[in-house]
Amino acid sequence: MSNIREVSRVAGVSTATVSRALSTPDKVSEKTLKKVYDAVEKVQYRPNMMAQNFRATRAWSLMVLVPDITNRFFATVIQGIEDTAQKNGYSVLLGDTRDSEQREAEYIRRVETRQSDGIIQLRPHHKGDPKPAEHLKIVNACGCEGTPYDCVRIDNVGASRAIVDHLIDMGHRRIGVISGLADNPHSIDRLKGYHQSLAAAGIAPDSSLITHGDFTLWSGLQAAGHFTRMPARHRPTAIFSMNDDMAIGALQGLKNASLRVPDDISIAGFDDTEYARFSDPALTTIAQPGYDLGRCAADRVLRLIEGDEDATADIVLPHELILRQSTGAHRK
């Protein structure tokens, strides 16, 4: 027997579009409707009417759970989600959870009551977090290795190694870190990569070179103060910040202390947000494919809604080291 995926392939449209054409044809263009109907006839697809009636009750929307709606990187991810959803006839609802479990649970209940059909989570899964209920169609768009449900991510450990290796190759041996929140899985993975790079280069770790922020500009400014208050002989000659916002805040803090970047101290970020190239100096950073993370997550959750996928997916997208003017060779 033919199925909806075969109709999708022959018509050259997504399975979500096929489903919508069959359940609510008034919401599909005449051109697309003809493609779908022609494909139905060609493959002799006979839809299960009970399933079709169930699908017709959809909200045709996706819920995106954002832990910090002011974060610039998340804005790029959401663009990828939005564009993919719109192409498939879905709208996007944003839930600003503010890292609150209670707010997150409230938004999830909207999905359970059919106000939305699927969830895209932008907060990484923490150890100890309960696994989402099996009936929920949920994908993590900014996840980490070991996420117990569908996940789209980069290799955070490998990306961190790439940027710390770059600093070591420039002659730096005392490399400071501005970490994110200590229990954040991204912070944990990126710190792991940092330690791996130091070990490979034979550099002993120094806990005084690690300070924690919260991924905001202000916390980066505060972290810079931690380093600038150190005696010059103990101060790091380079800093790895776990996101661009903290790196840009730290840049300002270093300038306030009359330190020149990169002549006196180098600094590198993570994410490659739009502002990274416009900071002064322009920021060396790791480019995450934010738009593609959102696009792939949206595509994946739509497949789950259609019932097309059974196995849990762990999709790893490539990162890129972007070299700019904020890093330079260590000057003894």
Summary of the structure (lengths in Angstrom):
residues: 332
radius of gyration: 23.4
end to end distance: 73.0
largest distance: 77.8
contacts: 1141
relative contact order: 0.13
helix: 45%
strand: 14%
